[in-house]
Amino acid sequence: MDAWTISGTVASFAGLGVGFWTLVTAQGAKEAAQQAARRATLHDLTEELQRAHQKMGEIGIFLMGKEWRAAYHAGNEVQSACTSVSVRWSGTLTENALNDLLTAGQLAQSIAKVAQILQIWPESPKKMREKAGVTHLRASGLISGVLAEAKQISEKDDV
């Protein structure tokens, strides 16, 4: 064998090795990018749920302060957020969590309707105000549970 054949063969094997190394490195980079994108997505989910949970807290304050207009608007915001999250994240959350979100949204809408009535008719029965408070606690609890599940999914994904 002459020197050119030997050096050509060595160069071919070296090129093959570099190509394989590049392929492995690129695959690792792709997987890392996909993992980072998923983490960012899960972070968005938890942020949306935290905003809805915070808004539920505001509703409680509005109800206690008899700020019916603010409670009405906040209830509508929570209902909208719950619907949006349940549609946008249906592939990530469990069926139970999605159902809880939809129920929380319906409860928030119910609070908004009661607040609207109380705004128009402030002398309405005390039971109506109490029912709004109980409904608020239930909706807040449902959103808290879904938020906990989202955080758990996010933490598992980080491992």
N, C-alpha and C positions, 0 to 999 in steps of 0.2 A: 504494500500500500504506500502510495506516495504521501508526502506531507500535506498537500492540498486536500486530499480526501479525508485525512485524519482531522485536519483543522476544520473542515466543512462539517464533518460529523459532530465534532465537539461543539461547534457553533450552533448546529441544529438542536442538539440536546439542551444547550444553554438557553436558547430561544424558547424551546418547549417548556423548560422550567420557569422562565420568566413569565410566559403566557399563563401557565397554570397558577403561579403565585398571584398574578394580576386578577385572574378570575376569582380566586378564593377571597382576595382582599375586597374586590368589588361586591361580591355576594355579602360579605360581612358588613360593608358600608350600607348596602341596600337594606339589610335587616335592621341595622341600627336606625336608619332614617324612618323605616316603617314603625319601629317601636317608639321613636320620639313623636311621630305623628299621632299614634294611638294615645300616648300619654297626654298630649296636648288636647286631644278630643275629649278624653275623660276629665281633664281639668275643666274644660268648657261645660261639660255636663254638671259637675259639682258646683261650679259657679252659678249656673242658671238655677239650680235647685236651692242654693244658699240665698239667692236673691228672692225667690218665691217664699222661702221660709222666713226671711227677714220681713218681707211685706206682710206675712201673716202676723208677725209680732206687732207690726204697726196697726193692723186691723184691730187687734186686741186693745191697744192703747186708744184708738179712735172710738171703739165701742164703749170703753170705760169713761171716756171724756164726752160721750154723746155727740161726737163729731160725725154725724151721719153722712154728710156729703163726702168727706174723706174716706170713710169706711166703704161707701158705695164704690168710689173710684178704685180703691185698693183691692176690693173684692173682685172687680172686673179684671184688674191687672193679674191677680193670682190665677183666676180662671183661665185667662189667655196664656199665661206662662205654663200652667199645667198641661193644657192642650198642646201647646207648642213642643214642650219637652217630650210628651208621650209620643208624638208623631216623629219628631226628629231623632229620638234615641230608642225607638222601638226595637232595634236590633241589638241593643246593649243591655237594656234592663229586662228583668224577668217579667213574665206575664202578670204576676201578683203586683209587682211594683207599678207597672203600667196601669193596672186597674185601680190601685190606690191613688195614683196621680189623677186619673179621670174622676174618681170619687171626690178627691180633695177639690178639684176644679168645680165640680157641681156644688159642693158645699160652699165654696167661696162665692159662687154665683148666687146661691141662696142667701148668704149674708148680705150681698150687694142689694138684693131685692128687698130684704127686710130693712136695710138702712135707708133705702129709697122711700119706703112706706113711713118709717120713723121720721124722716126729714119732712115729709108732707103732713104727717099726723103725729106730732110729738107726744100727745097724750095717749098714745096707743097702750094697750095692756102691758104690764110689767113682764108677763110671761113671754111676750114677743122678744123683749130685750134679753131676757134670760136665755131663751132658746138660741138667739144669735150668739151669745157667749159660749154656750155648750157646743154649738156647731163650729165655732171658731177653734175651740180646743181640739175637736175631732179632726178637722182639716189640717191643723198645724201638726198634730201627731202623725197623720198619714204622710205629710210631706217630709217630716223628720225621718220617718222610717225609710222612705225612698232615698233621701240624702245619705243616710247611713249605708244603704246598699251600694250606692254609687261610690262612696268613699272606699268601701270594702273592695269593690271591683278594681278601683284605681290602685289601691295598695297591693292587691294580688298581682296586678299587671307590672308593678315596679320591681317585684321580686324576680 
